[in-house]
Amino acid sequence: MINTTLCYIRRGEEYLMLHRIKKENDLNHDKWIGIGGKFEDKESPEDCLLREAWEETGLTLTDYRYRGLVTFVSDRWPTEYMHLFTADGWTGTLKDCDEGVLEWVPRQRLLELPHWEGDAIFLDLIAREDTPFFSLKLRYEGETLAEAVLDGRHLKGAPEV
C-alpha cells in the first residue's frame, strides 16, 4: 500500500492540471490529473501536499483544504490511498514540471481530456464547496472502473449487501 496526495489548484473556474507525458513507466501516462505524489518518511498528508506542490509547480500553497480519501484498488498496481486536496491560494511563479505539462483548464472541459473514469466522481464532489469530507473507493480492472463506493454506498459495480 502506498500513500499519496492529489491536489486540484483552482483559479476561478479553472484547475491547474498536469498532463502526464514525461515520466517513464507512469501508471498515469497521457492522463490529465491534479498535482501530487508519494509520501516520504514521516510526512503528514499536508507535508506531502506542500512539498509536492512546490516540487511540481514552483508554487507555495497558502490556502488549501483536505477534501477526502480516495482508495485506489487495482488488479495491476498496489493499493493506493490518495489524500485529496483543493487549493485556492498560493505564492510564487509556475515552473515547468519534469513529469508532464502543466496547464490551466476550464472546469467544464476537464472530462473531455484523457482521465481515469473514477476521477469524474471526485471532481464532481470537490466542485461543490458544501461537500463534507468523503471516502471514495475506486476499484479498477486494468483501466476500467469496475466498482465505486462513496462513504460505504455503492455507486457502480458490485451490488449492495
N, C-alpha and C positions, 0 to 999 in steps of 0.2 A: 504494500500500500504506500502511496505517496501523497503528500500534502502540497497543494499549490494555491496560488492566488490568481484570480482573474478579475480585472477591473475595467469598467467602461467609463472612460473620462468623457464628460459631457460639456459641450459648449453650445448653449441654446438648444436647438433641435438637432444638433449633430453629435456623433460619437467619434472619438479617436479610435480607429480600427487598424489592426495590424494584418496585412496580407502576408501570410507565412509562405515565403517563396525562397528564402536564402539558406535555411538550415538543412543539413543532410539528415536522412532517416527521421524526419519530423512527422509524427502522427497527425499533425495539423497541416501538413503540406497543402498549399494552394487554398486553404480556408482563410476566411476573414474572421478574426476573433479580437477580443479585447487584449489588453496587455497583462503581463504577469509571468509567473514561473514558479519553480520549485522552492520549497522552504530550504533554508540552510540550517545547520545545527543551532539549537537554542533560540530560533526565531519564533515570534508570535505571528499570527496572520497579518497584523498591522505592520510589524517589522518587515516581513517579506514583501508586502504590498509596496511600502515606501521604497525599499531597495530596488525591487524590480521596476517600479515606475521610473526611478532615476536612471537605472542602467539601460532600459529600453527606449526611453523618450527624452531624457535630459531634464525632465520636469520634477519639481519637488511638490508633492501633493500637500495642500493646506486645508482642504475641506473634502472629506470623504466619509462614506457610510458603509458599514458592513451589512449586506443585504440578505445573504443566505448561504447555505451549504449545499453544494451540488455533488452528489456521489455519482461518479462516472464509472460504470461497470462495463467491461468489455471482454469478449472472447479472444481478443488479440493482445491486450495490454493490461498491466497491473491496475487494480482498483485505485482510483484517484479521488481524493477529497478536495474539491475546488472551493476555496473560500471566496465568495463572490462579493465584489465591492462596486460602488459607483463613486465617482469623484466629480466635483463641480468647481473646485478651486485649486490653483497651482501657481507656482512662480517658476521662472526660467524660460528657456527657449528650446523649442522642439529640435531634436537632433536626429540624424539617420540612425536606424536600428539595424544591427547585424543579423537579425532573424527574419526580417522582411521589410515591407514598405508600409510606413505609417501614412494614414490619410483620414481627413475629416469626412465623414459620410453622413448625409441626412438620415435621420432615424427611419423614415418611411422607405428608404432604399436598402436597409440592412439585409432583409431577407431575399433580396434579388441577387445578392452576392453568394459565392460558394461558402457554405457554413455547415456545421453539424445540425442535424434535424432538431435535436433537443434544445439547441440554443434559442429557437423561436419561443419556447415556453418561458425560459427565464428572462429573455429580452422583453417579453410582454409584461412579466411581473415587475421588473425594475423600471419600466416606463411609467408605472403608477406610483406616485410618491406615498400613497396611503397603504401600500402592500406591507404587511408586517414581515419580520424575519421569517424565512421559509427554509424547508428542507426538501430538496428535489433529488430523486434517484433516477438516473437515466441509464438504461441497460441497452448496450449495442451488441448486435451480431454483425461483425465486420463494420461497415459504415452505416448500417441500417438500424434505426431506433426500434428496438423490439418491445421496450416497456418504459413507461414514465409514471412515476409515483410522486405526487406532491403532498407533503405533510401526511403521508400514510394512506392517501387515497389514489387509486389507480386512475390515470388519465388515458393510458394507452397500454395495450399488451395483455398480460395475464388477467383473467377475471378476478374480481374482488372476492376475498374469502370472508 
